[in-house]
């Protein structure tokens, strides 16, 4: 049945209770398993010394001499990319998977968050690894970042995949502004049951009518840090970076992308996703569009074989 948790309650059910077996989690995700070893790049941002977590995975078998960068979504870090990493390395690619500052195992500073800084930090990481050019694949929020990176650094972008991107429209003129302080206070006023319900609904919406019990691990990853003594810091950081789609839209970046581009996504990723994805593909010169039928926001988890096939086909020489 759609939306069943381990307690048997639907994810949208406001009577759902937070599970008692979730332990407090690190706000830097030290207790979240990553598919490959995580390394760190020191950076200084806004006067604060921080570190950017990343995985750098060598190709399996015969290297093809090319690199793919995977950029995660807002509710994730590099940990959920295990399947695509394996498919890419088996095809001969080197794969680099950064956790953006504020996400995953990277530092959680209270600073402004924007796609220019994220793109620049990603470029700094690639330079530190001796990578001059790469294919950039961005999922969800990472799709917005991939657009900014490709438009800003065409000389480093071999090709780009905007994979179920968010920020499909400029929402500044259709939605009211809410300050980070408002969002923070609302978050901190929730009961633990309400925090669990919000996390559950957040992940559940990615898999319309296709919920599977194993997806609850991603709810638990979102929820565990809320039990930590460091939760107030992460709650403020999240309140700031959740403004990014409002403050830093990328709708004007698309026309400036000059490299080979694929817009890829699930047919059921929101009511108008296919039409809005078509608009993105029409705006980027020469872009290709692939809509995967009957799938939601995270095809690489829901239909991995189909996703990997489309990704590798596009990345082929």
C-alpha positions as CSV (number, residue, x, y, z in Angstrom):
1,X,0.0,0.0,0.0
2,X,1.2,3.5,-0.7
3,X,2.8,5.3,2.2
4,X,3.1,2.6,4.8
5,X,5.7,3.1,7.5
6,X,7.0,0.5,9.8
7,X,4.3,1.5,12.2
8,X,1.7,0.8,9.5
9,X,0.4,4.4,9.3
10,X,0.3,6.4,6.1
11,X,3.0,9.0,5.7
12,X,0.4,11.8,5.4
13,X,-1.3,10.6,8.6
14,X,-0.9,13.3,11.3
15,X,-1.5,10.6,14.0
16,X,1.8,8.9,12.9
17,X,4.2,8.6,15.9
18,X,7.9,9.0,15.7
19,X,9.6,5.7,16.0
20,X,11.4,5.0,19.3
21,X,14.3,3.1,17.7
22,X,15.9,6.1,15.9
23,X,19.1,7.2,17.7
24,X,20.3,10.8,17.7
25,X,22.2,11.3,14.5
26,X,25.3,13.5,13.7
27,X,24.4,16.7,11.9
28,X,27.5,15.9,9.7
29,X,26.1,12.4,8.9
30,X,29.1,10.5,10.3
31,X,26.7,7.7,11.1
32,X,25.1,7.5,7.6
33,X,26.8,4.8,5.5
34,X,28.4,6.1,2.3
35,X,29.1,3.7,-0.6
36,X,32.8,4.7,-0.8
37,X,35.4,6.4,1.4
38,X,34.8,10.1,2.1
39,X,37.6,12.6,1.9
40,X,37.6,16.3,2.8
41,X,38.7,19.6,1.2
42,X,39.4,22.5,3.5
43,X,37.8,25.8,2.5
44,X,37.3,29.2,4.0
45,X,33.9,30.7,3.4
46,X,32.6,34.0,4.8
47,X,35.5,34.0,7.3
48,X,34.8,30.5,8.5
49,X,37.0,27.5,8.1
50,X,34.9,24.6,6.8
51,X,35.5,21.3,5.0
52,X,33.8,19.9,1.9
53,X,33.2,16.2,1.9
54,X,33.5,14.2,-1.3
55,X,34.0,10.7,-2.7
56,X,36.5,10.2,-5.6
57,X,35.9,6.8,-7.1
58,X,38.2,5.2,-9.7
59,X,36.9,3.4,-12.7
60,X,36.5,-0.4,-12.7
61,X,38.3,-2.2,-15.4
62,X,39.4,-0.2,-18.4
63,X,39.4,3.6,-17.7
64,X,37.8,5.8,-20.5
65,X,39.7,8.9,-19.3
66,X,36.5,10.8,-18.5
67,X,35.1,12.0,-15.2
68,X,31.4,12.4,-14.1
69,X,30.4,14.7,-11.2
70,X,27.2,13.8,-9.3
71,X,25.5,16.6,-7.5
72,X,22.9,15.7,-4.8
73,X,19.5,17.1,-4.0
74,X,18.5,19.2,-1.0
75,X,17.3,16.4,1.2
76,X,20.3,14.2,0.5
77,X,24.1,13.9,0.3
78,X,26.3,11.7,-1.8
79,X,25.2,8.6,0.1
80,X,22.1,7.9,-2.2
81,X,24.2,7.8,-5.4
82,X,25.6,4.2,-4.8
83,X,23.8,2.8,-7.8
84,X,24.7,5.4,-10.4
85,X,28.3,5.4,-9.1
86,X,28.6,1.7,-9.7
87,X,27.1,1.9,-13.2
88,X,29.4,4.7,-14.2
89,X,32.6,3.2,-12.8
90,X,31.8,-0.1,-14.5
91,X,31.6,1.9,-17.8
92,X,35.1,3.3,-17.2
93,X,34.3,6.7,-15.7
94,X,36.0,8.3,-12.7
95,X,33.2,9.5,-10.5
96,X,33.4,12.5,-8.1
97,X,30.5,13.0,-5.6
98,X,30.7,16.2,-3.5
99,X,28.5,17.0,-0.5
100,X,27.9,20.7,-0.8
101,X,28.7,22.8,2.2
102,X,25.7,22.6,4.5
103,X,24.8,19.1,3.4
104,X,25.7,15.5,4.1
105,X,29.2,15.1,5.7
106,X,30.3,18.7,4.9
107,X,30.4,21.5,7.5
108,X,27.2,23.2,8.5
109,X,28.1,26.9,8.8
110,X,25.5,29.6,9.3
111,X,26.3,31.6,6.1
112,X,24.4,32.7,3.0
113,X,23.7,29.9,0.6
114,X,23.6,30.3,-3.2
115,X,24.4,28.4,-6.4
116,X,27.4,30.7,-7.3
117,X,29.3,29.6,-4.2
118,X,28.3,26.0,-4.6
119,X,29.5,26.0,-8.2
120,X,32.7,27.8,-7.3
121,X,33.3,25.3,-4.4
122,X,32.8,22.4,-6.8
123,X,35.2,23.9,-9.3
124,X,37.8,24.3,-6.5
125,X,37.3,20.7,-5.6
126,X,37.8,19.5,-9.2
127,X,40.9,21.7,-9.6
128,X,42.3,20.2,-6.3
129,X,41.8,16.7,-7.9
130,X,43.5,17.7,-11.1
131,X,40.3,17.5,-13.1
132,X,40.0,20.1,-15.9
133,X,36.8,18.9,-17.5
134,X,33.9,16.7,-16.4
135,X,30.4,15.7,-17.2
136,X,28.1,17.3,-14.6
137,X,25.0,15.4,-13.5
138,X,22.8,17.2,-11.0
139,X,19.7,15.8,-9.3
140,X,16.8,17.9,-7.9
141,X,18.5,21.0,-6.3
142,X,21.7,19.6,-7.8
143,X,20.0,20.1,-11.2
144,X,19.8,23.8,-10.5
145,X,23.5,23.8,-9.4
146,X,24.4,21.8,-12.6
147,X,22.8,24.5,-14.7
148,X,24.7,27.3,-12.8
149,X,28.0,25.3,-13.1
150,X,27.5,24.7,-16.8
151,X,26.6,28.3,-17.6
152,X,29.4,29.7,-15.4
153,X,32.2,27.3,-16.3
154,X,31.6,26.0,-19.9
155,X,35.3,25.3,-20.3
156,X,35.1,22.7,-17.5
157,X,31.8,21.2,-18.5
158,X,32.1,18.4,-21.0
159,X,28.3,17.9,-21.0
160,X,25.5,18.3,-18.4
161,X,22.5,16.3,-17.2
162,X,19.7,18.2,-15.5
163,X,18.0,15.3,-13.7
164,X,14.6,15.9,-12.2
165,X,15.7,19.5,-11.4
166,X,13.7,21.7,-9.1
167,X,13.5,25.5,-9.7
168,X,11.5,24.9,-12.9
169,X,10.0,28.4,-12.6
170,X,10.9,31.7,-11.0
171,X,8.7,31.5,-7.9
172,X,9.5,35.0,-6.6
173,X,6.4,36.5,-8.2
174,X,4.0,33.7,-7.2
175,X,4.9,33.0,-3.6
176,X,5.3,35.2,-0.6
177,X,8.8,35.6,1.0
178,X,9.4,34.0,4.4
179,X,12.4,34.8,6.4
180,X,14.8,32.1,7.7
181,X,13.9,33.2,11.2
182,X,10.3,32.4,10.6
183,X,11.1,29.0,9.1
184,X,13.5,28.2,12.0
185,X,11.0,29.1,14.7
186,X,8.3,27.1,13.0
187,X,10.6,24.1,12.7
188,X,11.7,24.3,16.3
189,X,8.1,24.5,17.6
190,X,7.2,21.1,16.1
191,X,6.8,18.1,18.3
192,X,9.0,15.0,17.6
193,X,5.9,13.3,16.1
194,X,5.4,16.3,13.8
195,X,9.1,16.4,12.8
196,X,8.8,12.7,11.9
197,X,5.6,13.3,9.9
198,X,7.2,16.2,8.0
199,X,10.3,14.1,7.2
200,X,8.1,11.2,6.1
201,X,5.9,13.3,3.9
202,X,9.0,15.0,2.4
203,X,10.4,11.7,1.2
204,X,7.1,10.0,0.4
205,X,6.1,12.6,-2.2
206,X,9.1,11.5,-4.3
207,X,7.5,8.1,-5.0
208,X,3.9,8.7,-5.9
209,X,1.9,5.4,-5.5
210,X,5.2,3.5,-5.5
211,X,6.3,3.5,-1.8
212,X,8.5,0.7,-0.7
213,X,9.6,-0.1,2.9
214,X,13.3,0.4,2.1
215,X,12.6,4.1,1.3
216,X,12.0,4.7,5.0
217,X,15.8,4.7,5.5
218,X,15.9,8.1,3.9
219,X,13.2,9.4,6.3
220,X,15.3,8.2,9.2
221,X,18.4,9.9,7.8
222,X,16.5,13.2,7.7
223,X,15.0,12.6,11.2
224,X,17.9,11.3,13.2
225,X,19.8,14.7,13.4
226,X,16.7,16.3,14.9
227,X,17.3,14.3,18.1
228,X,20.9,15.7,18.3
229,X,22.0,18.4,20.7
230,X,23.3,20.2,17.5
231,X,19.9,20.2,15.8
232,X,19.3,23.9,16.4
233,X,22.4,24.7,14.2
234,X,21.2,22.3,11.4
235,X,17.7,23.6,11.7
236,X,18.9,27.2,11.0
237,X,21.2,26.1,8.2
238,X,18.3,24.2,6.6
239,X,16.0,27.3,7.0
240,X,18.6,29.4,5.2
241,X,19.4,27.0,2.3
242,X,15.7,26.2,1.7
243,X,15.4,29.8,0.6
244,X,17.8,29.2,-2.3
245,X,15.2,28.3,-5.0
246,X,13.5,31.6,-4.2
247,X,16.6,33.8,-3.8
248,X,18.7,32.3,-6.6
249,X,16.6,31.1,-9.5
250,X,18.4,29.5,-12.5
251,X,15.7,30.0,-15.2
252,X,17.9,32.6,-16.9
253,X,20.9,30.2,-16.8
254,X,19.5,27.7,-19.2
255,X,19.8,29.8,-22.3
256,X,23.5,30.3,-21.5
257,X,24.4,26.5,-21.4
258,X,26.3,25.8,-24.6
259,X,27.4,22.2,-24.0
260,X,25.6,19.0,-24.9
261,X,22.7,18.7,-22.4
262,X,20.1,16.1,-21.3
263,X,17.0,17.0,-19.4
264,X,16.0,13.8,-17.7
265,X,13.2,13.1,-15.3
266,X,10.2,11.0,-14.1
267,X,6.8,11.6,-15.6
268,X,5.2,11.8,-12.2
269,X,7.6,14.2,-10.6
270,X,4.9,16.8,-10.0
271,X,1.8,17.6,-12.0
272,X,3.4,19.7,-14.8
273,X,6.9,18.2,-14.8
274,X,6.9,16.9,-18.4
275,X,5.8,20.2,-19.8
276,X,8.2,22.2,-17.7
277,X,11.0,19.9,-18.5
278,X,10.2,20.4,-22.2
279,X,10.4,24.1,-21.7
280,X,13.9,23.7,-20.2
281,X,15.0,21.5,-23.1
282,X,13.6,24.0,-25.6
283,X,15.5,26.9,-23.8
284,X,18.9,25.2,-23.9
285,X,20.3,25.1,-27.4
286,X,20.2,21.6,-28.8
287,X,19.2,19.9,-25.5
288,X,17.7,16.4,-25.4
289,X,14.7,15.5,-23.3
290,X,14.0,12.0,-21.8
291,X,10.9,11.5,-19.6
292,X,10.8,8.1,-17.8
293,X,7.2,7.0,-17.7
294,X,5.3,6.3,-14.5
295,X,8.1,7.3,-12.2
296,X,8.5,10.1,-9.6
297,X,11.4,12.3,-8.4
298,X,14.2,9.8,-7.9
299,X,14.3,7.3,-10.9
300,X,17.8,6.1,-9.9
301,X,16.2,4.6,-6.8
302,X,12.9,3.6,-8.2
303,X,13.9,2.2,-11.7
304,X,17.7,2.0,-11.5
305,X,18.2,-0.1,-14.7
306,X,16.2,2.3,-16.8
307,X,17.9,5.4,-15.3
308,X,21.4,4.0,-15.7
309,X,20.7,3.0,-19.3
310,X,19.5,6.5,-20.3
311,X,22.4,8.2,-18.4
312,X,25.1,6.0,-20.0
313,X,23.5,6.3,-23.4
314,X,23.8,10.1,-23.2
315,X,27.3,10.1,-21.8
316,X,28.6,7.7,-24.5
317,X,31.2,9.2,-26.8
